[in-house]
Amino acid sequence: MTEEVMKQATHSDLDSHGYDASHIKVLEWLEPVRQRPGMYIGSTDARGLHHMIQEIVDNAVDEALAGYCTTITTTLQEDGSVCIHDNGRGIPVDKHPKTWKSALETVFTVLHAGGKFDKSSYKISWGLHGVGASVVNALSERLEVTVYKNGKKYFQRFERGIPIWEIQEIGESDKIGTTVKFMPDSTIFETIEFSQSIELARMKQSAYLTPGVTFNFVNKKNGYRQRFYFEWGIKTWLKNLVGEQQTIASAHYFQREGENCLAEIAFQLVNTNNDNTLSFVNNIPTTDGGTHVLGFRSALLNVINELSKEKDKINKKIGEFQYSDVTDGLYAIVSVKIPEPQFEWQTKGRLGNSYVRKEVEVITYTYLKDFFTANEDEFNKIFEKMELAARARLAAKLAKETVLRKNVLAWWVLPGKLSDCSKRGKEGTEMYIVEGDSAWGSAKQGRDSSFQAILPLRGKILNTEQASIQKIMGNAEVKSLITAIWAGIKESFDLEGLRYEKIIIMTDADVDGAHIRTLLLTFFFRFMRPLVDNGHVYAACPPIFKFNEGKKEVYVYDEDKTPADFGMNPEKTEIQRYKGLGEMNAEQLWSTTMDPNNRKLNQITVEDAEEADRLFRILMGEDVQSRKHFILTHAKSAKDVDI
């Protein structure tokens, strides 16, 4: 760890904060974690793996929110482990009054043990259940903790949650903080390789939400370093979210405190029919929203409707505005901080505290009423935008009803070209979306029909980023997708209706295949966003080459691999380049791309909603100049492609 990221503090500084073992509350022992890891980190795939890092970072952010930490550094080590350092007060190392072990050992070996349970230590905290450190320890092959505190340096090592020795004092130090280094357990996780892009996205998000705190990222495998620091927090984030889009009215930012809730909100309306609301509770991303988002939207809707009545601007054909009119073109960041957040589960997808809705609603309503009363021009701009959205809503409803009346049987019958699986219920089932008749034929013959369904596409689907709802509802390929998935679209989308656990995009490994994949992801991102948010969308990884030398045969998935990498002679090896899925027979397609025991799947995630939204707008939107600039900027970094 470099000296510049380890801030110094004196012994007297620590004493004044009064943070010791008595602040660590113990509720439950650690045994269940290794038996049921998914209950604590959501899953054992890449998402769960990265949740491990976030749990440790959570603790550092708690220190930052409490005012004791200014720098947090995450380092991906060459051996595959990860190291997180913060310059907070340092985990207490004295004996805990209940466990009679050091507070540090208690934190890392006992579930529900942590300072966040003691309200004198943290008024608010990112973590909810206090299981973070102990869960990471339980699911790590090895974990080492170094604490700089009280002018001394302390160290303890664990293996699969078990302390190898008691905490040791290993020297003197004038530094302050905690360093946690852990190696995930390969017997538990499907993969133990961390993704640089995922960590950068999360770190950037944390920096936006914790203004004034520096977040450093270091990847020792490739030498990459990055630093994030945002003095103005979500004000800057909103500006970057909106980007170069045409705005309807001024950007708004306000921070106010209720009885049990501190709300910080930034929003702006833009000239688009998409919405992008990001929400957080104590810096936790709540991907499914919750009571804080409902309170914000309800206040915005109520203020506009009330002022419209007062100013006699209500259109009788439209009536009062609805929620969809408010969110049309709304870019917002809703961040609240509350003492004891209640979430649906440990992975914290949706806030449930009922009182938060009322408090956020009152805070937002008061701000907006005062602002719009004093700025009538601003109100008129937002009113006109919502009136336009309401007209579009009514027109779209009429068009949809017309389409449905004409095609009622088609919409309630599965598409005839869908080769369905025989298994009942969605658990363990998969639907492959394939391009072209030849690939469809091979996939249909090669699949395991008990749990794998095949849906073919005829060419490139509609670009739904720019299309009207009438055009979308009338497009045959899009209609097949909607009916095959069976969960609806947009506001009517319901995961309960989902027919398959995995939706797998399987396209050719060429430019056309990449384009089709992008079109499909655009559709899922805009019209079935919960599919992506909840990890149901995947991309298949067909082989790019087949190497043959004598009886030795190797399928290759990486452009950079050569026969020598597999112990083969480059001169004697026959190289076959697969330009399309149709070039493989059914047996080859099964063994390389569809067999769960051998295949490679990339789970599609939207960890950084800001970046995803920006790229979808640029690549698939109407702004030709932005797209041209993006292509010219990144052209040199693109590899050679077959056209």
C-alpha positions as CSV (number, residue, x, y, z in Angstrom):
1,M,0.0,0.0,0.0
2,T,1.4,3.4,-1.0
3,E,2.1,6.1,1.6
4,E,0.0,8.7,-0.1
5,V,-3.2,6.8,0.5
6,M,-2.6,6.1,4.2
7,K,-3.4,9.3,6.1
8,Q,-1.8,9.9,9.4
9,A,-3.5,10.7,12.8
10,T,-2.2,11.0,16.3
11,H,-3.0,8.8,19.3
12,S,-5.0,11.6,20.9
13,D,-7.2,11.9,17.8
14,L,-8.3,8.3,18.2
15,D,-9.1,8.6,21.9
16,S,-11.3,11.6,21.3
17,H,-13.6,9.6,19.0
18,G,-14.3,6.9,21.7
19,Y,-14.5,3.9,19.3
20,D,-13.6,0.7,21.1
21,A,-14.8,-2.9,21.6
22,S,-17.8,-1.9,23.6
23,H,-19.3,-0.4,20.5
24,I,-19.3,-3.8,18.7
25,K,-22.7,-5.6,19.2
26,V,-23.0,-9.4,18.8
27,L,-26.2,-11.1,17.7
28,E,-25.5,-14.4,16.0
29,W,-22.7,-16.9,15.2
30,L,-21.2,-17.6,11.7
31,E,-22.0,-21.2,10.9
32,P,-24.7,-20.9,8.2
33,V,-22.7,-18.8,5.8
34,R,-20.7,-21.5,4.0
35,Q,-23.7,-23.8,3.8
36,R,-25.9,-21.2,2.1
37,P,-23.7,-18.4,0.7
38,G,-26.5,-17.2,-1.6
39,M,-28.6,-16.0,1.3
40,Y,-25.8,-13.5,2.3
41,I,-24.3,-12.3,-1.0
42,G,-27.1,-13.1,-3.5
43,S,-25.3,-15.7,-5.6
44,T,-22.0,-17.5,-6.1
45,D,-21.4,-16.2,-9.6
46,A,-19.5,-13.0,-10.7
47,R,-22.2,-10.8,-9.1
48,G,-21.8,-12.5,-5.7
49,L,-18.0,-12.4,-6.0
50,H,-18.0,-8.6,-6.5
51,H,-20.5,-8.2,-3.7
52,M,-17.6,-9.5,-1.4
53,I,-15.5,-6.4,-2.3
54,Q,-18.5,-4.1,-1.8
55,E,-19.2,-5.5,1.7
56,I,-15.7,-4.5,2.8
57,V,-15.9,-1.1,1.0
58,D,-19.3,-0.6,2.8
59,N,-17.5,-0.5,6.1
60,A,-15.0,2.1,4.9
61,V,-17.8,4.2,3.5
62,D,-19.5,4.0,6.9
63,E,-16.4,5.6,8.3
64,A,-16.5,8.3,5.6
65,L,-20.2,9.0,6.2
66,A,-19.4,9.3,9.9
67,G,-16.7,11.9,9.1
68,Y,-13.6,9.8,9.9
69,C,-12.3,8.6,6.5
70,T,-11.1,10.5,3.5
71,T,-9.5,7.9,1.3
72,I,-10.5,4.4,0.2
73,T,-8.3,2.3,-2.0
74,T,-9.1,-1.0,-3.7
75,T,-6.3,-3.0,-5.2
76,L,-6.6,-6.2,-7.4
77,Q,-3.5,-8.2,-6.5
78,E,-1.4,-10.2,-9.0
79,D,-2.3,-13.5,-7.2
80,G,-6.0,-12.9,-7.7
81,S,-6.7,-11.6,-4.2
82,V,-8.1,-8.1,-3.5
83,C,-7.0,-5.5,-0.9
84,I,-9.1,-2.7,0.5
85,H,-7.6,0.0,2.6
86,D,-9.3,3.0,4.4
87,N,-7.8,5.7,6.6
88,G,-10.7,5.6,9.1
89,R,-10.4,5.1,12.8
90,G,-9.3,1.4,12.5
91,I,-11.3,-1.6,13.7
92,P,-11.2,-1.8,17.5
93,V,-8.7,-4.4,18.7
94,D,-9.4,-4.5,22.5
95,K,-11.3,-7.4,24.1
96,H,-15.0,-7.6,23.4
97,P,-17.1,-7.8,26.6
98,K,-19.3,-10.6,25.3
99,T,-17.1,-12.9,23.2
100,W,-13.9,-12.3,25.2
101,K,-12.0,-12.2,22.0
102,S,-10.6,-9.1,20.3
103,A,-13.2,-6.8,18.7
104,L,-11.5,-7.4,15.3
105,E,-11.9,-11.2,15.6
106,T,-15.5,-10.7,16.7
107,V,-16.3,-8.6,13.7
108,F,-14.8,-11.1,11.3
109,T,-16.1,-14.3,12.8
110,V,-19.5,-13.5,14.2
111,L,-22.6,-12.7,12.2
112,H,-24.4,-9.5,13.0
113,A,-21.4,-8.0,14.9
114,G,-20.5,-4.5,14.0
115,G,-20.3,-0.9,15.0
116,K,-23.4,-0.1,12.8
117,F,-25.6,-1.7,15.5
118,D,-24.4,0.8,18.0
119,K,-26.0,4.2,17.3
120,S,-23.4,6.1,19.1
121,S,-20.8,4.8,16.5
122,Y,-22.8,5.3,13.3
123,K,-26.0,7.3,13.0
124,I,-26.3,5.9,9.5
125,S,-24.5,3.1,7.7
126,W,-24.3,1.6,4.3
127,G,-24.5,-1.9,5.5
128,L,-27.8,-3.2,7.0
129,H,-27.3,-6.4,8.9
130,G,-23.7,-6.1,10.0
131,V,-22.8,-9.4,8.3
132,G,-20.4,-8.0,5.7
133,A,-17.0,-8.6,7.2
134,S,-17.8,-12.0,8.7
135,V,-19.4,-13.2,5.5
136,V,-16.5,-12.2,3.4
137,N,-14.2,-14.0,5.9
138,A,-16.3,-17.2,5.8
139,L,-16.3,-17.3,2.0
140,S,-12.6,-16.6,1.6
141,E,-9.8,-19.1,1.3
142,R,-7.7,-16.7,3.3
143,L,-8.3,-13.3,4.8
144,E,-5.8,-11.0,6.5
145,V,-6.5,-7.8,8.4
146,T,-4.0,-5.1,9.3
147,V,-5.1,-2.3,11.7
148,Y,-3.3,0.9,12.3
149,K,-4.5,2.3,15.6
150,N,-3.3,3.7,18.9
151,G,0.2,4.3,17.4
152,K,0.5,0.6,16.8
153,K,0.2,-1.9,14.0
154,Y,-2.0,-5.1,14.5
155,F,-2.4,-8.1,12.3
156,Q,-4.7,-11.2,12.2
157,R,-5.1,-14.0,9.6
158,F,-8.1,-16.3,8.9
159,E,-8.6,-19.3,6.7
160,R,-12.1,-20.1,5.5
161,G,-13.4,-18.0,8.5
162,I,-11.3,-19.7,11.1
163,P,-8.7,-17.5,12.9
164,I,-5.2,-19.0,12.5
165,W,-4.0,-17.1,15.6
166,E,-5.2,-14.4,17.9
167,I,-4.6,-10.8,16.9
168,Q,-0.9,-9.8,17.2
169,E,0.7,-6.4,17.7
170,I,3.5,-6.4,15.0
171,G,5.0,-3.0,15.4
172,E,4.6,0.7,15.9
173,S,3.0,3.0,13.4
174,D,1.8,6.6,13.2
175,K,-0.7,5.7,10.5
176,I,-4.4,5.1,11.0
177,G,-6.9,2.8,9.2
178,T,-7.7,-0.7,8.2
179,T,-6.4,-2.9,5.5
180,V,-8.4,-6.1,4.5
181,K,-6.9,-8.5,2.0
182,F,-8.8,-11.6,1.0
183,M,-8.7,-14.5,-1.6
184,P,-12.2,-15.8,-2.5
185,D,-12.7,-19.5,-2.0
186,S,-12.7,-21.3,-5.3
187,T,-14.7,-24.2,-3.9
188,I,-17.6,-21.8,-3.3
189,F,-17.6,-19.4,-6.2
190,E,-18.1,-20.2,-9.9
191,T,-15.4,-17.8,-10.8
192,I,-12.8,-16.0,-8.6
193,E,-11.6,-13.6,-11.3
194,F,-12.5,-10.0,-10.5
195,S,-13.7,-7.6,-13.3
196,Q,-11.9,-4.3,-13.5
197,S,-14.8,-2.7,-15.3
198,I,-17.3,-3.7,-12.6
199,E,-15.1,-2.4,-9.8
200,L,-14.5,0.9,-11.6
201,A,-18.2,1.4,-12.2
202,R,-19.0,0.8,-8.5
203,M,-16.1,2.9,-7.3
204,K,-17.2,5.8,-9.5
205,Q,-20.7,5.5,-8.1
206,S,-19.5,5.5,-4.5
207,A,-17.4,8.6,-5.2
208,Y,-20.4,10.5,-6.6
209,L,-22.4,9.6,-3.5
210,T,-19.6,10.4,-1.0
211,P,-18.4,13.9,-2.1
212,G,-15.1,14.9,-0.6
213,V,-13.8,11.3,-0.3
214,T,-11.1,10.0,-2.7
215,F,-11.5,6.5,-4.1
216,N,-8.4,4.9,-5.6
217,F,-8.3,1.8,-7.8
218,V,-5.2,-0.2,-8.6
219,N,-4.9,-3.3,-10.8
220,K,-1.5,-4.8,-10.2
221,K,-2.1,-7.4,-13.0
222,N,-2.0,-4.8,-15.8
223,G,-0.7,-1.7,-14.0
224,Y,-4.0,0.3,-14.4
225,R,-4.7,3.0,-11.9
226,Q,-7.7,5.3,-11.5
227,R,-8.8,8.0,-9.0
228,F,-12.3,9.3,-8.4
229,Y,-13.2,12.4,-6.5
230,F,-16.3,14.5,-6.9
231,E,-16.6,17.6,-4.8
232,W,-20.2,18.4,-5.8
233,G,-21.4,14.8,-5.6
234,I,-24.8,14.1,-7.3
235,K,-24.9,17.6,-8.9
236,T,-22.0,16.5,-11.1
237,W,-23.6,13.1,-11.6
238,L,-26.8,14.5,-12.9
239,K,-24.9,16.8,-15.3
240,N,-23.0,13.8,-16.6
241,L,-26.2,11.7,-16.8
242,V,-28.0,14.3,-18.9
243,G,-25.0,14.9,-21.1
244,E,-25.6,16.7,-24.3
245,Q,-29.3,16.0,-24.5
246,Q,-31.7,18.9,-25.0
247,T,-33.1,19.9,-21.6
248,I,-36.6,21.1,-20.9
249,A,-36.0,23.2,-17.8
250,S,-33.4,24.0,-15.2
251,A,-31.6,21.3,-13.2
252,H,-32.8,21.1,-9.6
253,Y,-30.8,20.1,-6.5
254,F,-31.9,20.2,-2.9
255,Q,-30.9,18.7,0.4
256,R,-33.2,18.9,3.4
257,E,-33.7,17.0,6.6
258,G,-36.9,15.6,7.9
259,E,-37.6,14.1,11.3
260,N,-35.9,10.8,10.6
261,C,-34.6,11.2,7.0
262,L,-32.0,13.3,5.2
263,A,-33.0,13.6,1.5
264,E,-30.6,14.7,-1.3
265,I,-32.2,14.9,-4.7
266,A,-31.1,16.2,-8.1
267,F,-33.3,16.0,-11.2
268,Q,-33.9,17.5,-14.6
269,L,-36.3,16.9,-17.5
270,V,-34.9,16.3,-21.0
271,N,-36.4,16.1,-24.4
272,T,-36.8,12.3,-24.6
273,N,-39.4,9.7,-23.8
274,N,-37.0,7.6,-21.7
275,D,-36.6,8.0,-17.9
276,N,-33.5,7.3,-15.8
277,T,-34.0,7.5,-12.0
278,L,-31.2,6.3,-9.8
279,S,-31.9,5.8,-6.1
280,F,-29.9,5.1,-3.0
281,V,-30.3,4.6,0.7
282,N,-27.2,5.3,2.8
283,N,-25.3,5.1,-0.4
284,I,-26.7,1.6,-1.2
285,P,-28.0,1.4,-4.8
286,T,-31.7,0.4,-4.6
287,T,-32.2,-0.9,-8.2
288,D,-35.8,-1.6,-7.6
289,G,-36.5,1.8,-6.0
290,G,-38.7,1.8,-2.9
291,T,-40.5,4.3,-0.7
292,H,-38.0,7.1,-1.2
293,V,-38.6,7.1,-5.0
294,L,-42.3,6.8,-4.6
295,G,-42.3,9.9,-2.3
296,F,-40.3,11.9,-4.7
297,R,-42.4,11.1,-7.8
298,S,-45.7,11.5,-5.8
299,A,-44.6,15.0,-4.7
300,L,-43.6,16.0,-8.2
301,L,-46.9,14.7,-9.6
302,N,-49.1,16.3,-6.9
303,V,-47.4,19.7,-7.2
304,I,-47.8,19.9,-11.0
305,N,-51.5,18.7,-10.8
306,E,-52.3,21.2,-8.0
307,L,-50.7,24.2,-9.6
308,S,-52.3,23.2,-13.0
309,K,-55.7,23.4,-11.3
310,E,-54.9,26.7,-9.6
311,K,-53.8,28.2,-12.9
312,D,-56.8,26.6,-14.8
313,K,-54.5,24.7,-17.2
314,I,-56.1,21.3,-16.9
315,N,-57.1,19.9,-20.3
316,K,-60.4,18.1,-20.1
317,K,-59.5,15.4,-22.6
318,I,-56.3,14.6,-20.7
319,G,-57.4,15.2,-17.1
320,E,-54.9,15.0,-14.3
321,F,-51.4,13.8,-15.1
322,Q,-50.3,10.3,-14.2
323,Y,-47.0,8.8,-13.0
324,S,-45.9,7.9,-16.5
325,D,-46.3,11.6,-17.5
326,V,-44.0,12.6,-14.7
327,T,-41.3,10.1,-15.5
328,D,-41.3,10.8,-19.2
329,G,-37.9,12.4,-19.8
330,L,-37.1,12.5,-16.1
331,Y,-33.5,12.1,-15.1
332,A,-33.2,12.0,-11.3
333,I,-30.9,10.9,-8.5
334,V,-32.8,10.3,-5.2
335,S,-30.5,9.7,-2.2
336,V,-31.7,9.4,1.3
337,K,-29.9,8.7,4.6
338,I,-31.9,7.1,7.4
339,P,-31.0,5.5,10.8
340,E,-32.3,1.9,10.3
341,P,-33.1,1.0,6.7
342,Q,-35.3,-2.0,6.0
343,F,-34.7,-3.9,2.8
344,E,-36.3,-6.9,1.2
345,W,-33.1,-8.9,1.6
346,Q,-29.4,-8.6,2.3
347,T,-28.6,-7.6,-1.2
348,K,-30.7,-4.5,-0.7
349,G,-32.8,-4.0,-3.9
350,R,-35.8,-2.1,-2.6
351,L,-36.3,0.2,0.4
352,G,-39.3,-0.8,2.5
353,N,-39.5,1.8,5.4
354,S,-43.0,3.3,5.0
355,Y,-42.3,6.5,6.9
356,V,-39.6,7.5,4.3
357,R,-42.2,8.0,1.6
358,K,-44.1,10.6,3.6
359,E,-40.9,12.4,4.7
360,V,-39.4,12.5,1.2
361,E,-42.8,13.6,-0.2
362,V,-43.1,16.5,2.2
363,I,-39.5,17.6,1.6
364,T,-39.9,17.5,-2.2
365,Y,-43.3,19.0,-2.2
366,T,-42.2,22.0,-0.1
367,Y,-39.2,22.7,-2.2
368,L,-41.1,22.4,-5.5
369,K,-44.1,24.4,-4.4
370,D,-41.8,27.3,-3.3
371,F,-39.7,27.1,-6.4
372,F,-42.6,26.9,-9.0
373,T,-44.5,29.7,-7.2
374,A,-41.5,32.0,-7.6
375,N,-40.6,30.8,-11.1
376,E,-43.7,30.5,-13.2
377,D,-41.7,30.2,-16.5
378,E,-40.0,27.0,-15.1
379,F,-43.4,25.6,-14.1
380,N,-44.8,26.3,-17.6
381,K,-41.9,24.4,-19.2
382,I,-42.4,21.3,-17.1
383,F,-46.2,21.5,-17.5
384,E,-45.9,21.6,-21.3
385,K,-43.5,18.6,-21.2
386,M,-45.9,16.6,-19.1
387,E,-48.9,17.6,-21.3
388,L,-47.0,16.4,-24.3
389,A,-46.2,13.1,-22.5
390,A,-49.9,12.7,-21.6
391,R,-51.0,13.2,-25.2
392,A,-48.4,10.6,-26.3
393,R,-49.6,8.2,-23.6
394,L,-53.2,8.4,-24.7
395,A,-52.3,8.1,-28.4
396,A,-50.0,5.1,-27.6
397,K,-52.8,3.5,-25.6
398,L,-55.2,3.9,-28.5
399,A,-52.7,2.5,-31.0
400,K,-51.9,-0.5,-28.7
401,E,-55.6,-1.3,-28.3
402,T,-56.0,-1.2,-32.1
403,V,-53.1,-3.5,-32.6
404,L,-54.2,-5.9,-29.9
405,R,-57.8,-6.0,-31.3
406,K,-56.4,-6.9,-34.8
407,N,-53.9,-9.4,-33.4
408,V,-55.5,-10.7,-30.2
409,L,-55.0,-14.4,-31.0
410,A,-51.3,-13.8,-32.0
411,W,-50.5,-12.0,-28.8
412,W,-51.9,-14.7,-26.6
413,V,-50.4,-17.7,-28.5
414,L,-46.7,-18.5,-28.4
415,P,-44.9,-17.8,-31.7
416,G,-45.0,-20.8,-34.0
417,K,-41.3,-20.6,-34.7
418,L,-40.5,-21.0,-31.0
419,S,-39.1,-24.5,-30.3
420,D,-40.1,-24.7,-26.6
421,C,-38.7,-26.9,-23.9
422,S,-40.6,-29.6,-22.1
423,K,-39.8,-28.6,-18.5
424,R,-42.6,-27.0,-16.6
425,G,-41.9,-23.9,-14.6
426,K,-39.1,-21.4,-15.4
427,E,-36.5,-22.7,-12.9
428,G,-33.5,-24.1,-14.7
429,T,-34.9,-23.3,-18.2
430,E,-33.3,-21.3,-21.0
431,M,-34.4,-19.6,-24.2
432,Y,-31.7,-19.1,-26.9
433,I,-32.3,-16.3,-29.3
434,V,-30.5,-17.2,-32.5
435,E,-30.1,-15.5,-35.9
436,G,-30.6,-17.2,-39.2
437,D,-32.2,-20.5,-40.3
438,S,-29.0,-22.5,-40.4
439,A,-28.1,-21.6,-36.8
440,W,-31.7,-22.2,-35.7
441,G,-31.5,-25.7,-37.3
442,S,-28.3,-26.6,-35.6
443,A,-29.4,-25.2,-32.3
444,K,-32.7,-27.0,-32.4
445,Q,-31.1,-30.3,-33.2
446,G,-28.2,-30.0,-30.7
447,R,-30.1,-28.6,-27.7
448,D,-31.3,-30.5,-24.7
449,S,-35.0,-30.0,-25.3
450,S,-35.9,-30.8,-21.7
451,F,-34.8,-27.3,-20.5
452,Q,-33.6,-25.4,-23.6
453,A,-35.9,-23.5,-25.9
454,I,-34.9,-21.9,-29.3
455,L,-36.3,-18.7,-30.8
456,P,-35.0,-17.8,-34.3
457,L,-34.7,-14.2,-35.6
458,R,-35.1,-13.4,-39.2
459,G,-32.4,-10.8,-39.8
460,K,-31.9,-7.7,-37.7
461,I,-34.7,-6.7,-35.4
462,L,-36.2,-3.2,-35.1
463,N,-34.1,-0.4,-33.6
464,T,-36.4,0.2,-30.6
465,E,-34.4,3.2,-29.4
466,Q,-36.0,5.5,-32.0
467,A,-39.2,3.6,-33.0
468,S,-42.7,4.6,-32.0
469,I,-44.8,2.3,-29.8
470,Q,-47.1,1.6,-32.7
471,K,-44.2,0.5,-34.9
472,I,-42.8,-1.6,-32.0
473,M,-46.1,-3.4,-31.3
474,G,-46.5,-4.1,-35.0
475,N,-43.0,-5.6,-35.6
476,A,-43.1,-9.4,-36.1
477,E,-39.7,-10.1,-34.5
478,V,-40.3,-7.9,-31.5
479,K,-43.7,-9.3,-31.0
480,S,-42.3,-12.9,-31.0
481,L,-39.8,-11.8,-28.3
482,I,-42.5,-10.3,-26.1
483,T,-44.8,-13.3,-26.4
484,A,-42.0,-15.9,-25.9
485,I,-40.7,-14.2,-22.8
486,W,-44.3,-13.6,-21.6
487,A,-43.7,-10.9,-19.0
488,G,-45.0,-7.8,-20.8
489,I,-43.1,-4.6,-21.5
490,K,-42.4,-1.2,-19.9
491,E,-44.7,-0.4,-16.9
492,S,-46.7,-3.6,-17.4
493,F,-43.5,-5.8,-17.2
494,D,-43.8,-8.4,-14.4
495,L,-41.0,-10.9,-13.6
496,E,-43.5,-13.3,-12.2
497,G,-44.7,-14.0,-15.8
498,L,-41.2,-14.8,-17.1
499,R,-41.2,-18.2,-18.8
500,Y,-37.5,-18.8,-18.7
501,E,-34.8,-18.3,-16.1
502,K,-32.1,-17.4,-18.7
503,I,-32.6,-15.4,-21.9
504,I,-29.4,-16.2,-23.9
505,I,-28.5,-14.2,-27.0
506,M,-26.6,-16.4,-29.4
507,T,-25.3,-14.5,-32.5
508,D,-22.4,-14.9,-34.9
509,A,-19.0,-13.8,-33.8
510,D,-18.8,-11.0,-36.4
511,V,-19.9,-7.4,-37.0
512,D,-23.4,-8.4,-38.0
513,G,-23.8,-10.6,-34.9
514,A,-22.5,-7.8,-32.7
515,H,-25.0,-5.4,-34.2
516,I,-27.9,-7.8,-33.7
517,R,-26.8,-8.3,-30.1
518,T,-26.8,-4.5,-29.6
519,L,-30.3,-4.2,-31.0
520,L,-31.6,-6.9,-28.7
521,L,-29.9,-5.3,-25.7
522,T,-31.4,-2.0,-26.6
523,F,-34.8,-3.6,-26.6
524,F,-34.2,-5.3,-23.2
525,F,-32.7,-2.2,-21.7
526,R,-35.5,0.1,-22.7
527,F,-38.6,-2.2,-22.5
528,M,-37.7,-5.1,-20.2
529,R,-35.1,-3.4,-17.9
530,P,-35.9,-5.7,-14.9
531,L,-34.6,-8.6,-17.0
532,V,-31.2,-7.1,-17.1
533,D,-31.3,-5.7,-13.5
534,N,-32.1,-9.1,-12.1
535,G,-29.5,-11.0,-14.1
536,H,-31.7,-13.0,-16.5
537,V,-30.0,-11.9,-19.8
538,Y,-26.8,-13.6,-21.1
539,A,-24.7,-13.6,-24.2
540,A,-23.5,-17.0,-25.5
541,C,-19.8,-17.3,-26.4
542,P,-19.3,-19.4,-29.5
543,P,-15.8,-20.4,-30.5
544,I,-13.9,-18.2,-33.0
545,F,-11.4,-20.8,-34.2
546,K,-10.9,-24.6,-34.3
547,F,-7.3,-25.8,-34.2
548,N,-6.5,-29.2,-35.6
549,E,-3.2,-31.0,-35.3
550,G,-3.3,-34.7,-36.0
551,K,-5.9,-36.1,-33.6
552,K,-5.7,-33.1,-31.3
553,E,-8.7,-30.7,-31.7
554,V,-9.1,-27.4,-29.7
555,Y,-11.9,-24.9,-29.9
556,V,-10.7,-21.3,-29.3
557,Y,-12.8,-18.5,-27.9
558,D,-10.1,-15.8,-27.8
559,E,-8.8,-13.8,-30.8
560,D,-5.3,-13.5,-29.3
561,K,-4.7,-17.3,-28.8
562,T,-2.4,-19.2,-31.1
563,P,-1.8,-22.9,-31.5
564,A,1.4,-22.5,-29.4
565,D,-0.7,-21.6,-26.4
566,F,-2.1,-25.1,-26.5
567,G,1.2,-26.9,-27.1
568,M,0.5,-27.3,-30.8
569,N,2.9,-26.6,-33.8
570,P,1.8,-23.4,-35.7
571,E,3.2,-24.8,-38.9
572,K,1.3,-28.2,-38.7
573,T,-1.9,-26.9,-37.2
574,E,-5.0,-26.5,-39.4
575,I,-6.9,-23.4,-38.4
576,Q,-10.6,-23.0,-39.1
577,R,-12.2,-19.6,-38.6
578,Y,-15.9,-19.7,-37.6
579,K,-17.6,-16.7,-39.1
580,G,-21.1,-17.9,-38.3
581,L,-23.0,-20.3,-36.0
582,G,-24.3,-22.1,-39.1
583,E,-20.8,-23.4,-39.9
584,M,-21.0,-25.7,-36.9
585,N,-23.1,-28.9,-37.0
586,A,-25.6,-29.6,-34.1
587,E,-23.1,-31.7,-32.1
588,Q,-20.4,-29.0,-32.4
589,L,-22.8,-26.2,-31.4
590,W,-23.9,-28.2,-28.4
591,S,-20.5,-29.1,-27.1
592,T,-18.9,-25.7,-27.6
593,T,-21.7,-23.2,-26.9
594,M,-24.8,-24.8,-25.4
595,D,-23.6,-27.6,-23.0
596,P,-23.8,-26.1,-19.5
597,N,-20.8,-28.2,-18.6
598,N,-18.5,-26.7,-21.2
599,R,-20.0,-23.5,-22.5
600,K,-19.1,-19.9,-21.6
601,L,-21.8,-17.4,-20.9
602,N,-21.5,-13.7,-20.2
603,Q,-24.1,-12.4,-17.9
604,I,-25.3,-9.0,-19.1
605,T,-25.4,-6.5,-16.2
606,V,-25.9,-2.8,-16.0
607,E,-23.6,-1.9,-13.0
608,D,-23.1,1.6,-14.3
609,A,-26.5,2.9,-15.4
610,E,-25.0,6.3,-16.4
611,E,-22.5,4.7,-18.8
612,A,-25.0,2.3,-20.2
613,D,-27.6,5.0,-20.8
614,R,-25.0,7.2,-22.5
615,L,-23.8,4.5,-24.8
616,F,-27.3,3.4,-25.8
617,R,-28.2,7.0,-26.6
618,I,-25.0,7.5,-28.7
619,L,-25.0,4.2,-30.6
620,M,-28.7,3.8,-31.1
621,G,-30.2,7.3,-30.8
622,E,-30.9,10.1,-33.2
623,D,-27.8,12.2,-32.4
624,V,-25.7,11.4,-35.5
625,Q,-22.9,13.8,-34.6
626,S,-22.4,12.2,-31.2
627,R,-22.3,8.8,-32.8
628,K,-19.8,9.9,-35.4
629,H,-17.6,11.4,-32.7
630,F,-17.7,8.2,-30.7
631,I,-16.8,6.1,-33.7
632,L,-13.9,8.3,-34.7
633,T,-12.6,8.5,-31.1
634,H,-12.6,4.7,-30.6
635,A,-11.8,3.5,-34.1
636,K,-8.1,3.1,-33.4
637,S,-8.8,0.8,-30.4
638,A,-11.0,-1.5,-32.4
639,K,-9.5,-4.8,-33.5
640,D,-9.5,-6.0,-37.1
641,V,-12.9,-7.3,-38.1
642,D,-14.3,-9.3,-41.0
643,I,-16.7,-7.4,-43.2
